[in-house]
């Protein structure tokens, strides 16, 4: 039966670790959505696989129970804004992995302009600066419901609530550019000092 205190893995890993096409696709998803590692790709892949396998098993069913489960699945996916109100099970089978990533809190925080980049959005979430309907949420992979989308904001007690806060005004790219500029100045100074020593 297993230890009830031990969390069971809720995702499946790829059957073959070295598949060039899959590795390239996963790398693109990691870069596009600012993910921490490929484990997050596997988690979202498992989520969409569960939806599709449930839809496949329900397509052939014509019992009262299967009809009830069909409606429940479509309502659930509509709440997540993955399908529209008139969607069918065929639409569920046509879902793409990007559709699920678009519903992650990290992606929506960036799209709402609360973060200057997807990586900065992740940082704000993990540091407890983001709330949904007034409740702090520090899970970047949280799948946001359609009704919650307009309730994403900075935490009431967060310093980032102030629009003039430097972290809000300066994006990560700007900070990196400043670091690069400072580094170039330091290296330039070292080169000049070396020239002076050689001349002396």
Secondary structure, 3 states (H helix, E strand, C coil): CCCCCCCCCCCCCCCCCCCHHHHHHHHHHHHHHCCCCHHHHHHHHHHHHHHHHHHHHHHCCCCHHHHHHHHHHHHHHHHCCCCCCCCCHHHHHCCCHHHHHCCEHHHHHHHCCCCCCHHHHHHHHHCCCEEECCEECCCCCCECCHHHHHHEEECCCCHHHCCCCHHHHCCHHHHHHHHHHHHHHHHHHHHHHHHHHHHC
